[in-house]
């Protein structure tokens, strides 16, 4: 019989995960199941001590392969990552040890997160390709673009500024390795393992200080952000200041655009905080001599 409705779909996904767990010798069923098929191409089963990701699309399979690629590379650099308990070499599934995060923020978290970003940065990037979500297409995307432009203007984003900064930032030298999404939510303090960095699918070459500036933009605490900003400035030579200022501006714009359009992380700064970050980033960019005016 063909089921219909969300309940039937959730039940089928749970059965698939339980069947795979059984093959892996795990008797406990997942306590919760999350369907990320539309966005990430995977479904996730959470157990008390483990997390199982199963690819349900080809994009999801590539994503899990990229995640394994990133974690293995990061471990070689002494960076904490979710422990891999078992994985399919072809990327169809990934079983990890579950983390039990402590509250983020404060000097200990900031110091550990900054240290991880610094260890990620030296070239070369790992072999293989990072993962990117499938791009939207069609009339809905066109309509969304028009609507988003209106929202951005109302939020205080100057479209000429946005275009100019994006174009200029896209030309910056790819002189470091970037995690791909080194936001505060992806740097967690585990009660047993210390700092663990999540989401390794997007590791690639990037512009100078991309990870530190992403961390700065997404960190809630003002004192923590100031420590991160001081690290960026301390590690920036005078001759590279204009590039770093431009990227600072671009990262803050990117975060605000994500919040306004709904394409950003739900756990990131709210709209008011994102606007405040942009104002500060404009000032930092001007002080560092960015070639694009705020």
C-alpha positions as CSV (number, residue, x, y, z in Angstrom):
1,X,0.0,0.0,0.0
2,X,1.3,3.5,-0.9
3,X,1.3,5.8,2.1
4,X,0.5,9.5,1.9
5,X,1.2,12.5,4.0
6,X,4.3,13.5,6.0
7,X,3.8,10.7,8.6
8,X,4.1,8.0,6.0
9,X,7.2,9.6,4.6
10,X,8.8,10.0,8.0
11,X,8.0,6.4,8.8
12,X,9.6,5.1,5.6
13,X,12.8,7.2,6.4
14,X,12.9,5.8,9.9
15,X,12.6,2.3,8.6
16,X,15.5,2.9,6.2
17,X,17.7,4.3,9.0
18,X,16.8,1.5,11.4
19,X,17.6,-1.1,8.7
20,X,21.0,0.4,8.1
21,X,21.7,0.7,11.8
22,X,20.9,-3.0,12.1
23,X,23.4,-3.9,9.4
24,X,26.0,-1.8,11.3
25,X,25.3,-3.8,14.5
26,X,23.5,-0.9,16.3
27,X,20.4,-2.2,18.0
28,X,19.1,1.1,19.3
29,X,16.6,3.0,17.0
30,X,17.0,6.7,16.4
31,X,15.4,8.9,18.9
32,X,14.6,11.5,16.1
33,X,14.8,11.6,12.3
34,X,15.3,14.8,10.3
35,X,14.6,14.9,6.6
36,X,17.1,17.2,4.8
37,X,16.5,15.6,1.4
38,X,15.3,18.8,-0.4
39,X,18.2,21.0,0.8
40,X,21.1,18.7,1.6
41,X,20.1,15.4,0.0
42,X,20.4,13.5,3.2
43,X,18.3,12.3,6.2
44,X,19.7,12.2,9.7
45,X,18.9,9.8,12.5
46,X,20.0,10.9,16.0
47,X,20.7,8.4,18.7
48,X,21.8,9.1,22.3
49,X,25.5,8.5,21.4
50,X,25.6,8.6,17.6
51,X,24.4,10.4,14.5
52,X,23.7,8.6,11.2
53,X,23.5,10.5,7.9
54,X,22.1,8.7,4.9
55,X,22.3,10.1,1.4
56,X,19.0,10.0,-0.5
57,X,20.1,11.9,-3.6
58,X,23.2,12.1,-5.7
59,X,23.9,15.5,-4.3
60,X,23.6,14.1,-0.8
61,X,26.1,11.4,-1.6
62,X,28.6,13.9,-2.9
63,X,28.0,16.0,0.3
64,X,28.9,13.1,2.6
65,X,32.0,12.3,0.5
66,X,33.0,15.9,0.8
67,X,32.3,15.9,4.6
68,X,34.6,12.8,5.0
69,X,37.3,14.5,2.9
70,X,37.2,17.6,5.1
71,X,37.2,15.8,8.4
72,X,40.1,13.6,7.5
73,X,42.1,16.6,6.3
74,X,41.3,18.6,9.4
75,X,42.4,15.8,11.7
76,X,45.8,15.9,10.1
77,X,46.0,19.5,11.2
78,X,45.1,18.8,14.8
79,X,41.6,20.3,14.5
80,X,38.7,18.7,16.4
81,X,36.0,17.2,14.2
82,X,33.1,14.9,14.8
83,X,34.5,11.4,15.3
84,X,33.8,9.0,12.4
85,X,32.6,5.6,13.7
86,X,32.0,4.1,10.3
87,X,31.4,5.3,6.7
88,X,30.7,4.1,3.2
89,X,33.6,4.9,0.9
90,X,31.1,5.9,-1.8
91,X,29.5,8.5,0.4
92,X,26.1,6.8,0.9
93,X,26.1,6.9,4.7
94,X,28.2,8.3,7.6
95,X,28.0,7.2,11.2
96,X,29.5,9.7,13.7
97,X,29.8,10.0,17.5
98,X,27.3,12.5,18.8
99,X,28.6,15.6,20.5
100,X,27.3,17.1,23.7
101,X,28.1,20.8,23.4
102,X,28.7,23.2,26.2
103,X,27.6,26.8,25.9
104,X,29.6,28.8,23.3
105,X,31.1,32.2,24.0
106,X,33.6,33.5,26.5
107,X,37.4,33.7,26.4
108,X,38.0,29.9,26.3
109,X,35.6,29.4,23.4
110,X,37.0,32.4,21.5
111,X,40.6,31.4,22.0
112,X,39.9,27.8,20.8
113,X,37.8,28.9,17.8
114,X,40.5,31.4,16.7
115,X,43.2,28.8,17.1
116,X,41.2,26.4,14.9
117,X,40.8,29.0,12.2
118,X,44.5,29.7,12.2
119,X,45.3,26.0,11.9
120,X,42.9,25.7,8.9
121,X,44.4,28.6,7.0
122,X,47.8,27.4,5.6
123,X,47.7,26.1,2.0
124,X,47.3,23.6,0.4
125,X,43.6,22.7,0.5
126,X,42.7,19.0,0.5
127,X,42.5,17.0,-2.7
128,X,39.1,16.6,-4.2
129,X,36.1,18.8,-4.7
130,X,34.0,20.7,-2.1
131,X,30.3,20.3,-2.1
132,X,27.8,23.1,-3.0
133,X,24.0,22.8,-2.7
134,X,22.1,22.7,-6.0
135,X,21.4,26.2,-7.3
136,X,17.7,27.4,-7.5
137,X,16.4,28.0,-11.0
138,X,13.3,29.0,-12.9
139,X,10.7,31.8,-12.6
140,X,10.5,31.4,-8.8
141,X,14.2,32.4,-8.5
142,X,13.6,35.5,-10.7
143,X,10.6,36.6,-8.6
144,X,12.5,35.9,-5.5
145,X,15.4,38.1,-6.7
146,X,13.0,41.1,-7.4
147,X,11.4,40.7,-4.0
148,X,14.7,40.3,-2.2
149,X,16.0,43.5,-3.8
150,X,13.1,45.4,-2.2
151,X,13.7,43.7,1.2
152,X,17.4,44.6,1.1
153,X,16.7,48.2,0.3
154,X,14.3,48.4,3.2
155,X,16.9,46.8,5.5
156,X,19.4,49.6,4.6
157,X,21.5,47.7,2.0
158,X,22.5,49.9,-0.9
159,X,22.4,47.7,-4.0
160,X,25.2,49.6,-5.7
161,X,27.3,48.9,-2.7
162,X,26.4,45.3,-2.7
163,X,27.2,44.8,-6.3
164,X,30.5,46.7,-6.1
165,X,31.7,44.8,-3.0
166,X,30.7,41.4,-4.4
167,X,32.5,42.0,-7.7
168,X,35.7,43.2,-6.0
169,X,35.7,40.5,-3.3
170,X,35.3,37.8,-6.0
171,X,38.7,38.9,-7.4
172,X,40.7,38.6,-4.1
173,X,43.6,36.2,-4.2
174,X,42.9,32.8,-2.9
175,X,45.8,32.8,-0.5
176,X,44.6,30.6,2.4
177,X,42.3,27.6,3.0
178,X,38.8,28.3,4.2
179,X,36.5,25.9,6.0
180,X,33.6,27.2,4.0
181,X,31.3,28.1,6.8
182,X,33.3,28.9,9.9
183,X,30.4,30.5,11.8
184,X,30.0,30.5,15.5
185,X,27.4,27.8,15.3
186,X,29.9,25.4,13.7
187,X,32.5,25.9,16.4
188,X,31.2,24.0,19.5
189,X,32.8,23.1,22.8
190,X,32.2,19.5,23.5
191,X,32.0,18.6,27.2
192,X,34.6,15.8,26.7
193,X,36.6,16.7,23.6
194,X,37.1,20.5,23.7
195,X,36.5,22.5,20.6
196,X,35.0,20.6,17.7
197,X,34.3,22.2,14.3
198,X,31.3,21.0,12.3
199,X,30.3,21.0,8.6
200,X,33.4,20.2,6.6
201,X,31.8,19.9,3.1
202,X,33.1,23.2,1.8
203,X,36.8,23.2,2.4
204,X,38.6,25.1,-0.4
205,X,41.1,27.9,-1.1
206,X,39.8,31.3,-0.1
207,X,40.9,34.9,0.5
208,X,42.9,35.9,3.5
209,X,41.1,35.7,6.9
210,X,37.8,34.5,5.5
211,X,37.2,32.1,8.4
212,X,38.2,34.6,11.1
213,X,35.9,37.2,9.6
214,X,33.0,34.7,9.3
215,X,33.5,33.9,12.9
216,X,33.6,37.6,13.8
217,X,30.4,38.3,12.0
218,X,28.4,35.4,13.5
219,X,29.7,35.7,17.2
220,X,27.0,37.1,19.5
221,X,29.2,38.5,22.3
222,X,30.7,42.0,21.8
223,X,33.9,41.2,23.8
224,X,34.4,37.9,21.9
225,X,34.0,39.7,18.6
226,X,36.5,42.3,19.7
227,X,39.1,39.5,20.5
228,X,38.5,38.0,17.1
229,X,38.9,41.4,15.4
230,X,42.1,42.1,17.3
231,X,43.4,38.7,16.0
232,X,42.6,39.7,12.4
233,X,44.3,43.1,12.7
234,X,47.4,41.6,14.5
235,X,47.8,39.1,11.6
236,X,47.3,41.6,8.8
237,X,50.4,43.3,7.3
238,X,50.0,46.9,6.2
239,X,50.3,46.1,2.5
240,X,47.3,43.6,2.7
241,X,45.0,45.8,4.7
242,X,42.9,46.9,1.7
243,X,42.1,43.3,0.8
244,X,41.2,42.4,4.3
245,X,39.1,45.5,4.7
246,X,37.2,44.6,1.5
247,X,36.6,41.1,2.7
248,X,35.4,42.3,6.1
249,X,32.9,44.4,4.3
250,X,31.8,41.6,2.0
251,X,31.4,39.0,4.8
252,X,29.1,41.4,6.8
253,X,27.1,42.2,3.7
254,X,26.8,38.5,3.0
255,X,25.5,37.8,6.5
256,X,22.9,40.6,6.3
257,X,21.7,39.5,2.9
258,X,21.3,36.0,4.2
259,X,19.2,37.2,7.1
260,X,17.0,39.5,4.9
261,X,16.4,36.9,2.1
262,X,16.0,33.9,4.4
263,X,19.1,32.1,2.9
264,X,21.2,32.5,6.0
265,X,21.4,30.4,9.1
266,X,18.4,30.6,11.4
267,X,20.7,30.5,14.5
268,X,22.8,33.4,13.3
269,X,22.5,37.1,14.4
270,X,19.1,38.7,14.0
271,X,18.4,41.5,11.6
272,X,19.3,44.3,14.0
273,X,22.6,42.6,14.9
274,X,23.5,41.9,11.3
275,X,22.9,45.5,10.4
276,X,25.1,46.6,13.3
277,X,27.8,44.2,12.1
278,X,27.6,45.8,8.6
279,X,28.0,49.3,10.1
280,X,31.1,48.2,12.0
281,X,32.5,46.4,8.9
282,X,32.1,49.5,6.8
283,X,34.2,51.4,9.3
284,X,36.8,48.7,9.5
285,X,37.0,48.6,5.7
286,X,37.5,52.3,5.5
287,X,40.2,52.2,8.2
288,X,42.1,49.5,6.3
289,X,41.9,51.3,3.0
290,X,39.4,49.1,1.1
291,X,39.2,50.0,-2.5
292,X,35.4,50.0,-2.4
293,X,33.6,52.7,-0.4
294,X,30.9,51.7,2.1
